Structures are given as C-alpha cells and as structure tokens.
Amino acid sequence: MESGSGLLPGFRQFRECISLPGGGNAVRLCSAVSGSAADPYELELMFVRVCNELYASGFSVETVTLSLILPETAQEPFLRGMTACFLSLCGREGIVPGQVSARCEAYVASAAASLFAVGISGKEEFMTEKKKNPPCLADSSLNDRGGMREEKNAETVHGPEDPAGSAEENAAGPNHAGKRQVLPGEELYAIGSTGCSGTWLLEQKKRGELSEHYAGSFLDGAASLRNHMSLKGLRQLVRMVPSTVYPVGEGGVFAALWYFAEGERFGFCADLKAIPVRQETVEICEFFRINPYMLAGDGMALAVSGRGEAFAREAAALGLTCRRIGMVTAEKARILRNEDEVRFLDRPAPDALYQVLGRQ
C-alpha cells in the first residue's frame, strides 16, 4: 500500500490490489479525513470531501465509516442527529453505510469526526455484489453513565498495516496523483465553480445576518450550491480521458493549485479571470470581505490533460462544466495573471471560512 501524494492537509490515502470473488483483480483506494464536526453541516462537508478524493481518482465509493469523539456533556439527540445525517448522505450518494462508532472523552470540548471511505476500481459486478449484501450499521448510543455503547460492525473496514506495501499493492488505479506524468505544454482546466461548499456553509450558518441584506430567493440560490459539491459525475471522465485530476477543498482553488503543482512537480501560468466563480459566491464573499479563491471549494476539480479542447468536449458531453484556465510550463514558477497584473501564487493560507466562523 502507499500513502497518496499531493493531498490536502488532514487527508491520507492508501491503495492496495485485491482479489475479487470469482477471479480477477481490482484496486482498492482508501481515503481518510478527520476534523471538527460541531454540527451536521460540518459533517456533511467532511463527507463530501472524503468522497471527492476517491471520485477524482476515478474510483467508485464502496462504503464510508464514521467515528465520533464527543465531549462528556454530549446528549443522545445530538448523536442521533449526526447518525441520521450520515445515513442520509450515504443514501444520497448511493453508498453503503459502514460502521458508526462514538465515544465520550473528557479532553474534548466539541465534537470531532473521522471518516474513512473505501473506493473500488475493477469489475463492476463486485460493486453490485457488495450492495446486495451491505454491512450492518453499528448501534452507538449514550449509556447511563454518559459513555458510549458500541456494537462492532459485522464487516469493519480496517486501515492499512503496512504503509510500504509491495509492488503489486502499489499498482495504480485509473487515475491517481503521481501515477501519470504532467508535461509542459499540457493544459490546465477547472471543472465546476470554486467556493461552492464555503458559500453553502456560510449561508447555512449566517443566513440570519445575510437575510438583512439579500432577498430570500438569492439566499435559496446559495443554499442550492449543496447540490454542486459532489464530484461523483467526474469519475467517468477520469476513467475515459487521460488526465491528472485534483479536487478542490479546504483553502479554495488557490490552495488546490499550490498542492496540485507541488505534488506533481510542475509549474503553470493561470488566468485568474478564467476560474469559474458563481455570483452567489462573489456577493457573499464581498459581504464578509473574504477572498472567494481562498474559500472552501468542494465541487470543483483541477485537471491537466494533453487532449486540448477534446478534454473540454468530453467533459461537456458528460454534463460537466469545464473551462481552460491556463497551461503547464517547463519552469516551476506558479504564475497567476489578472489582466495586466502578473504575480506568483502564494503558499496556502487558512481557509477564508475561518475569518467568518472562527476556528473550532
């Protein structure tokens, strides 16, 4: 197995070759993320993020497991609400829910969550068989002492035990950071619009404040960005067209550009005005005086392809919005052009969400 390269901070990926029932092989990719989950909105953002990591590599998501660490003051309704949110998210994405576990700890001030997603790339009948026989969901609830009662899942997904792994275990899937060399002259694309998840989260948590300045219909439009956060539709494009893809997440498109170029060791020249941003994102960012390019951008992906306009046409045929934003260069410089202004991309800064919501 191997840990993935070029991932956002807080992510880990592991890959292994597995034997399928009835013969044949497939590649399994596991992605894990941990962070604050003070409410269902933050849990949903983490869920989308961990699934998008797999979709951007061309993998189906087989199952997702959830582990919660709660303060001792946590109440049963909170746990049930978070569990219901998790199950709803799995249902929306067509994913078999895995184990749900929870425990209380004295050192925890607010809830934290870890999500572990398992993807598969291989014979599609393997996915079909898994969905016919889904793993059972663990029952986690507060016991009389405020602790947790946990029952093991019948089919628990375990993390990797050997990070180094063998050559066979490190076999590449259809698309993965580091598995396809990015070459100078190839074109840089943006799929989707940046800032969707951050805009949605700000609307959910700050609607009262925003409603004093914006019409309800406008805010409803911002809330609807929830439907544009998943990259599930990207999976087919990644499998069809030779390309290297990187999902945008925390820190926005600026952070993604940095980590993408750093992980794949390439330079680029990108046009800032070409990066798609929805009007709801622009106006809400102006209201809070934050940079839309540094706002959580789940729902967008960056892609490098040597196919030229054929790549954009293939994306459009699949219903994806794809725009050329720049080109890979032989030099390692990361250049942003804004009309006549030319500057170098700065190192990633904290997500603009923190400027509004603060750090948990």
N, C-alpha and C positions, 0 to 999 in steps of 0.2 A: 504494500500500500504506500501511498505518498500523500503528503500534505500539499494542498494546492498552492500555487503561486499567484501573486497579483491580486489577492483577495482583500476586501475591505477589512480594517481592524475589527477584531471580535469574531471573525469567521475562521473556521477550519474546514478543510475538505480532505477526504480520504477516498482512495479508489482501489478497487480490487476486482480480479477476474473471478467469476463464479461459474459453476456448472449448473445447467438448467435441467429440470425434470424432463426425462425423455431424450436427453442428449443435447449437445451443443453448449456453447459458452455465451456469456454476456458480460458486460462491465457494470459494476455497481459503484455508484458515486454517493458518498455520504457528506452532508453539509451540516454544520452545527453553528449556532449563534446563541449568545447569552446577553442579557441586559435587563434594564428596568422594565417592569410591566405593572405599573401602578393602576392601570385600568384596561378595559378591553380594547381601547383604541391603540394603545402601545403594543399590546399582544398581537393585534392584527397586523401592525406594521412589521413586527418581527417575523410573523408567519409568512407574509408576502415576501419579505427579504430572503428568507432561507429557501423558499421555493424558487424564487427567481434565479438564485445561484445555480440551481440544477437545470432550469429551463434554458438558461443562457449557454449551458454546456451541451444542449441537445438531448437531455435526459427527461424521461417521464418521472413524476414523483410517485413512488410506490407507497410510502407511508411517512407520517410525521409523528414524533413523540413529544410530549410536553412534560417538563419538570418545573414545579413552582417551589420557591422558597419564600415563606411568608413570615411577617412579624408575629409575635405571640398574641397580639391584640386582634389578629385576623378573625373574622366571623364567617360562619358557614355560608351565608348568602353570597359573600364575595367569591369564595371558592367555587360555588355552584355557577355563578355568573361567568367566571373565567373559563370553566369547563364547557359551559354551553356555547360560549364564543368560539372556543377551539373547535368544537364539533361542527358548528355552523360553517366555519372557514373550511374545514376539511370537505364538508358536503358541497360547498360552492365550487371548490376546485376539483371535485371528483376524486378525492384522495381518501384512502382507507385510514381512519384514525388509529394511531398506535397507542402505546401506554401513556396514561396520565398519572403523574405522581405528585405529591405535595408534602411538605413538612414545615413545621414552625421552628424558627431559630431566634434566640434571644438577641443576637447581634444584628438582626435585620430590622431596619427602620421602615422600609417599604418593600412591596412585593418585587421579586425578581424572577425571571423565567429563563429556561434553557430549552431551545427547540432543536431537535435532531431529525433531519429529513434524509430519506434514503431514495435515491433515484436509480433507475434501471435503463440500460440501453442494450437491446438484444431482441430475442424472439418475442413478438407481441403477445403470443399465447401465454407467456409467463406472467405478464401483467394481468391477462384475463383470468388466469387460474387463481392468482392471488386475490383478486377482487371477489371471486366466487367463495373464497374461504378467508374472510377478513379476520385479523386478530381481535381478540376480545378487549374491551376497554376496562382498564383498572378502575376500581371504585376508590376514590380518595375523599375523605371527609374528616371533619374535626371530631376527635373523640372527647370524652367527658373532661379530660384534663387540658384541652386546648391543643393537643398534639394532632398528629395525622394518623389515620388508619389507612394502610395501603395494602392492596392485593396485587400480586405480580401478574403482569400480562402473560398470557399463555405463549406469546411469541414475541419476546422482547428483542429489540434491536440493540446490539452491542457495539460499542465503539471499537476502533482498531487496537490491536495489542502489539503489532509490530509496525512502527512507523516507516521503517526502511523498506521492508517487503522485498519480493522477488521481481525479476524482470517480467514474469507473466502477470503478477499482481499489478504492476505499474503500466499495463497495457492501456493505451489511450482510448478514450471513447470517441464519439463523432466530433467533438469539439471541446477543447479544454485549454485554459491558459498555459502556454509553454509547449503545446504539442504541435502547433503549426507556426512556422517562422513568419514573422511580419517583415515585409520587404519594402525598401524605399520605392516610392512611386505608387504604392497602393493607396487607395482612397479611404478616407475616414468618414463614417456615416453615423448619424444619430437616428435611432428608431424610437418613435414616440416623442413625448414632450417632457422636459425636465420640470422638477418641482411639484409633480402631481401629488405625491404622498404627503409632502410637507404642507402643501396648500390644504389638502383634505384634513389633516390633523389640526391645523390652525383653525379651520372653520368649525371643527367639532368642539374644540376646547375654548375657543374665543368667539363663538357665534353671538353671544350677548353684546359684547363690545363692538363687533363688526356690524351688527344689525342697526346700530345707531348711525351708521354712515352708508350702508349699502342696502339695496332692496332685497326682499326675500328671494326673489327669482334669481338674482345674482348669486346669493349665498347657496341656493339649491344647486346651482351650476357647479360651485366649488365643491359641494358635498358629493356631487356625482362623479368627481375625479376618482373616487374609490373604485369605480368600475374600470379604471385605466391603469391600476397599479400592478396588475399581474402581467408577467411576460410569457404566459402559457402559449400564446399564439406564436411566439418566437421559435419554439422548439422545432417546428417543421422546417422553417427557413434555415436554421443552423444545420440541420441534417441534410438539406438539399444542396446548399451552396457553400463552396469552400470559403471559409471566413473565420475570423477570430473575434469573439464577442465578449463584452464585459458589461455586466448590469450596473446601472447607476443606483446608488443607495444613499447612505448617510454621507453628509458633506456635499451632496449635489453633484452636478456634472463636472465642476472644477476638480473635486476630489477624485472622481472616477477617471477623468483624463490623466491625472497625475499617476494614480495607482496602475492604470492600464499601461501607460507608457513605461513606468518603472518596472512592472512585472515582465513585460515583453521586450524591454530594452530597445525602444525606438523613440525617435523624435518626430515632431509633427508641426504643421502650421495650420491653424484652425481659424475660421471666420466666426467671431462671436455672434454676429447678427444672423448667422445661418442656423444657430442652435434653436430648435423649436421651444417656445415658451407660450403657454396658454394665457389668455387675457386675465382669467381669474387669478393666476399665479402672479402676474405682473402687478395687478392692483392691490392684492393683499400684501405683497412684499413692499410695495410703496407705502401702504398704510402703516406697517410695522417698521419701516425703514431698514429692511434687510435685503441682502443680495439674492435674487432668485436663482442664480447659478451656484449658490452655496447652500441651497435649501434641499432637504431630503428629496431625492428624485426617483424613487421607486416607480417603475412603469416605463422608464427609458432605458435603452441599452446603447452602448457604443459598439461599433463594428468596423473592422478593417477587412477589405476584400480587394482582390485584384481583378474582379469581374467588371468593374466600371459600372455603367448605367444598367447593365443586366442585373446587377445585385438589387438595385432600387426597383426594377421592374418585377423581379421575383417577389420582393417584399410586398409590393403593391398588390400583386396577384393573390397574396395570402391575406389581404386586408390590413397590412401593417403600413403605418406612415413612416417613410424613410427619406431622409434628406442628407445630401452630401454636405459635410461641414469643413472638410479640409483634406490634407494629404500627408502621408508618411514621408519623412525626409531622411536623407542619409546622415545628417547631423543629429545629435542627441538633444538639441535645444527644443523646448516646448513653447511654441510661439502662438500667441493669440492676437488676431487682427480685429480691430474695431474701427472700420472705415479707414481713416488715415493714421490712426493710432496703432502702434505695434508695441507689444510688451511680452515678457516672459511669464509663463504660468507660475504662480507662487506655490509653495508647499501647502498641502491641505490644512485648512483651518477648521475649528469646530463648526458643526452644523449650525446654520442660521436659526434653526428651531430653538437652540439653547438661549439665544438672545431674547426670545419672547417668552418661552416656557421655563427657562432656567434648567439647571441640571438636577436630576433626581438623586 
